[in-house]
């Protein structure tokens, strides 16, 4: 329990507005709930959220200590009252989440506190009492893979340190089969094929460049693809990542003359279509372990997918994925 004594500078404020300033990690919706169930009291009695505070009032807060920390990148999960997650699969070790396009995965992508995928995952596990940050010395639930802010699809998060270590190694050793759906402009000459080249990342410009021959600082990139359907100048393709470079699918298809629909960075926005981000989705994930998997062994051979991809439904409604 923490108690505030209201001073002259705080007098006259509504209770809910005082709480927003004094306890910024406590979401407004949660503060309202705590007021309703009497975990927030004024002079030991029940109070309403619009009560005007007076100098000398004693405000008692019977809430978790975490909420009294200062807002930082590592406790942004506390600002999430109701986590917005679409869970594809979950067990004691990992959670697979269908990330919506437009949502950043990490705070360093420029998102505010409580506005990233990892914030919502950590809030979800915290509220389920599966993770207690004050009971851990160093571990926090973490993402094992990431996808661009404006790309949707399956993201893996580890609930335990062992799961994080093993999954990161499996990804490094390419023991996961990741499939993407994309809509590209035009129709590739080959209905099924491979895109191979060399990709150079320009960190200052936050974009990559693809070449057909080796360049200093460039890394090899390899994407297999299959055209699922074509109509009206667009093609729906399934992509298999052999390497996993930054913006790989987007840059390789643009280099091949078939930029992704809605990709203003590597192509041109087509005014005929009302899209503000690229039509790209990490829709299917298969665990194909070839080495010991420890606590994740039960996942070997299992496949998970997103059944409903918005742009497939909109542009290719008769195609079943």
C-alpha positions in Angstrom: 0.0 0.0 0.0 1.2 3.5 -0.8 -0.3 6.7 0.6 -0.3 10.2 -0.8 -1.0 13.3 1.2 -2.5 15.9 -1.0 -0.7 19.2 -0.8 -1.7 22.7 -1.9 -0.4 22.3 -5.5 -2.5 19.1 -6.0 -5.7 20.4 -4.3 -8.7 21.0 -6.6 -7.8 18.2 -9.0 -10.1 15.4 -9.9 -9.0 12.1 -8.5 -8.6 10.4 -11.9 -6.5 13.2 -13.2 -4.3 13.2 -10.2 -3.7 9.5 -10.6 -2.7 9.9 -14.2 0.1 12.3 -13.2 1.1 10.7 -9.9 1.0 7.0 -11.1 1.6 7.2 -14.9 2.1 3.5 -15.2 -1.5 2.8 -14.0 -3.8 2.7 -17.0 -6.9 4.9 -16.7 -9.2 1.9 -17.2 -7.5 0.0 -14.4 -7.5 3.0 -12.1 -11.3 3.2 -12.6 -11.6 -0.5 -11.8 -9.5 -0.1 -8.6 -11.6 2.9 -7.5 -14.8 0.8 -8.1 -13.5 -2.2 -6.1 -12.2 0.0 -3.3 -8.5 -0.6 -3.8 -8.1 3.1 -4.1 -9.6 5.0 -1.1 -9.7 8.5 0.2 -9.2 8.9 4.0 -9.9 5.1 4.2 -13.3 5.4 2.5 -14.7 4.7 -0.9 -14.3 7.5 -3.4 -15.5 8.4 -6.9 -13.1 9.1 -9.8 -14.5 12.7 -10.2 -14.0 13.6 -6.6 -12.1 16.9 -6.1 -9.1 16.5 -3.9 -8.5 18.9 -0.9 -5.2 19.8 0.8 -4.6 17.4 3.6 -6.6 14.5 2.1 -5.0 11.0 2.5 -5.2 8.9 -0.6 -4.5 5.1 -0.1 -3.6 2.9 -3.1 -3.7 -0.8 -2.6 -2.1 -1.8 -5.9 1.0 -3.6 -7.0 4.4 -2.0 -6.4 5.3 -2.2 -10.1 2.8 0.6 -10.8 4.9 3.1 -8.7 8.0 2.7 -10.8 9.0 5.4 -13.3 7.9 4.9 -16.9 10.8 3.2 -18.8 11.1 1.1 -21.9 11.4 -2.1 -19.8 8.1 -1.6 -17.9 5.9 -0.3 -20.7 3.7 -3.4 -20.3 2.3 -1.9 -17.2 0.5 0.8 -19.2 -1.5 -1.9 -21.1 -4.8 -2.5 -19.4 -6.3 -4.9 -21.9 -3.7 -6.6 -24.1 -4.8 -6.8 -27.8 -3.4 -10.1 -29.0 -4.5 -12.7 -31.5 -2.9 -15.9 -30.1 -2.3 -18.6 -32.7 -0.7 -21.1 -30.3 0.4 -21.1 -26.6 2.0 -23.5 -24.2 4.2 -23.2 -21.1 7.3 -22.3 -23.1 6.2 -20.2 -26.1 3.4 -18.1 -27.5 2.7 -17.5 -31.2 1.0 -14.3 -32.0 -0.6 -13.0 -35.2 0.7 -9.4 -35.4 -1.4 -7.0 -37.2 0.1 -4.6 -39.8 0.9 -1.2 -38.5 2.0 -2.5 -35.0 5.7 -2.1 -34.1 7.3 -5.1 -32.5 9.8 -3.2 -30.3 9.9 0.2 -28.6 13.0 1.3 -30.6 10.8 1.3 -33.7 9.6 4.7 -32.6 6.5 3.6 -30.8 5.3 5.0 -27.5 5.1 3.2 -24.1 2.5 0.4 -24.3 2.2 0.6 -28.0 4.3 -2.3 -29.2 3.8 -6.0 -29.6 6.2 -7.0 -26.9 4.5 -4.6 -24.5 1.2 -6.4 -25.1 2.7 -9.9 -24.8 4.4 -9.0 -21.5 1.2 -7.4 -20.2 -0.7 -10.5 -21.2 1.6 -12.8 -19.3 1.9 -10.5 -16.3 -1.9 -10.3 -16.0 -2.1 -14.1 -16.3 0.4 -14.3 -13.4 2.7 -16.4 -15.7 5.4 -13.8 -15.3 6.4 -11.8 -12.3 9.1 -9.3 -13.1 9.9 -8.7 -9.4 10.4 -12.4 -9.0 13.0 -12.7 -11.8 16.6 -11.6 -11.6 17.0 -10.8 -15.3 14.6 -12.7 -17.6 11.7 -11.0 -19.3 9.5 -12.6 -22.0 11.1 -11.8 -25.3 10.5 -12.1 -29.1 12.4 -14.7 -31.0 11.8 -13.2 -34.4 10.6 -9.9 -35.7 8.8 -8.6 -38.7 8.4 -5.1 -40.1 5.9 -2.7 -38.6 3.7 -2.8 -41.7 4.0 -6.5 -42.3 1.6 -8.8 -40.6 1.9 -12.4 -39.4 3.2 -14.9 -36.9 5.7 -13.7 -34.3 7.3 -16.1 -31.7 7.8 -15.1 -28.1 9.5 -17.1 -25.4 8.1 -17.4 -21.9 11.2 -18.9 -20.4 15.0 -18.4 -20.7 15.5 -21.9 -21.9 12.8 -21.6 -24.6 14.4 -18.3 -25.8 17.9 -19.8 -26.0 16.7 -22.9 -27.9 14.4 -21.1 -30.3 17.0 -18.5 -31.2 19.4 -21.3 -32.0 16.8 -23.1 -34.1 16.1 -19.9 -36.1 19.9 -19.4 -36.6 20.2 -23.0 -37.8 17.2 -22.6 -40.1 15.2 -25.4 -38.5 11.9 -23.4 -39.0 10.0 -23.2 -42.3 8.5 -19.7 -42.6 6.1 -19.0 -45.4 4.8 -15.6 -46.5 1.9 -14.5 -48.7 2.4 -11.4 -50.9 0.7 -9.7 -53.7 3.1 -8.4 -56.4 2.5 -6.2 -59.4 2.5 -8.1 -62.7 3.0 -11.8 -63.3 6.4 -13.5 -62.9 7.5 -15.3 -66.0 8.1 -18.5 -64.0 5.1 -19.7 -62.0 7.5 -21.3 -59.5 11.2 -20.3 -59.0 13.9 -18.8 -56.9 15.1 -15.2 -56.4 18.8 -15.1 -55.6 21.2 -12.2 -55.2 23.1 -10.1 -52.8 21.6 -7.6 -50.4 23.3 -4.6 -48.9 21.7 -2.7 -46.0 22.0 1.0 -45.7 21.2 1.7 -42.1 21.1 5.5 -42.6 18.5 5.3 -45.2 16.7 2.4 -43.5 16.5 0.4 -46.8 18.3 -2.3 -48.6 19.6 -2.7 -52.1 19.8 -5.9 -54.2 22.4 -6.8 -56.8 23.0 -9.8 -59.0 26.7 -10.0 -58.2 28.7 -9.8 -54.9 29.3 -6.3 -53.5 31.4 -5.2 -50.5 29.3 -5.5 -47.3 26.5 -7.3 -49.1 25.1 -10.7 -47.9 23.5 -13.4 -50.1 19.7 -13.5 -50.2 17.5 -16.4 -51.4 13.7 -16.6 -51.6 11.7 -19.4 -53.2 8.3 -18.5 -54.5 5.2 -20.0 -56.1 2.5 -18.0 -58.0 -0.9 -19.1 -56.6 -3.1 -16.9 -58.8 -3.0 -13.9 -61.1 -5.6 -11.4 -62.3 -5.9 -7.7 -63.3 -2.2 -7.1 -63.2 -1.6 -8.6 -59.8 -0.3 -11.9 -58.6 -0.7 -13.7 -55.3 2.5 -15.5 -54.4 3.7 -17.8 -51.6 7.3 -17.1 -50.5 9.7 -19.4 -48.6 12.5 -17.6 -46.9 15.8 -19.5 -47.3 17.8 -16.6 -45.9 16.2 -14.0 -43.6 17.6 -10.6 -44.5 16.0 -7.2 -43.8 13.2 -6.4 -46.2 14.3 -9.4 -48.3 11.0 -10.3 -50.0 10.2 -6.7 -50.7 13.5 -5.8 -52.1 14.0 -9.0 -54.2 10.7 -8.8 -55.9 11.2 -5.1 -56.6 14.6 -5.9 -58.1 12.9 -8.6 -60.3 10.5 -6.0 -61.6 7.5 -7.1 -59.5 7.3 -4.8 -56.4 4.8 -5.6 -53.7 1.4 -4.0 -53.9 1.3 -1.0 -51.5 5.1 -0.9 -51.0 6.0 2.8 -51.3 9.6 2.2 -50.2 10.6 -0.3 -52.9 8.0 0.4 -55.5 5.3 3.0 -56.3 1.9 3.2 -54.6 -0.7 2.3 -57.2 -3.5 4.9 -57.1 -6.0 2.2 -58.3 -5.7 0.5 -54.9 -6.3 2.0 -51.5 -3.3 0.6 -49.7 -0.9 2.4 -47.4 1.4 -0.5 -46.6 2.8 -3.6 -48.4 0.7 -6.7 -49.0 2.9 -9.1 -47.2 2.0 -11.6 -44.4 4.0 -14.2 -42.5 1.1 -16.6 -42.6 2.6 -20.1 -41.9 5.2 -21.5 -39.6 6.4 -25.1 -39.4 8.9 -26.4 -36.8 11.3 -28.8 -38.6 13.9 -29.7 -36.0 17.0 -31.7 -37.0 18.8 -31.4 -33.7 17.9 -31.8 -30.0 15.2 -29.3 -29.0 14.9 -29.8 -25.2 11.8 -28.2 -23.8 10.6 -27.4 -27.3 10.8 -31.0 -28.6 7.0 -31.3 -28.5 6.8 -28.7 -31.3 8.8 -30.7 -33.9 6.7 -31.3 -37.0 3.9 -29.0 -36.0 2.6 -26.3 -38.3 0.6 -23.2 -37.5 -1.0 -20.8 -39.9 -3.1 -17.6 -40.0 -6.4 -18.6 -41.8 -7.6 -15.1 -42.7 -5.3 -12.7 -44.4 -7.0 -9.4 -45.2 -5.4 -8.7 -48.6 -6.0 -12.2 -49.9 -9.7 -11.9 -48.9 -9.9 -8.5 -50.6 -8.1 -9.2 -53.9 -8.2 -13.0 -54.3 -11.4 -14.0 -52.4 -11.7 -17.4 -54.3 -8.2 -18.6 -53.3 -8.0 -20.8 -50.3 -4.7 -20.6 -48.4 
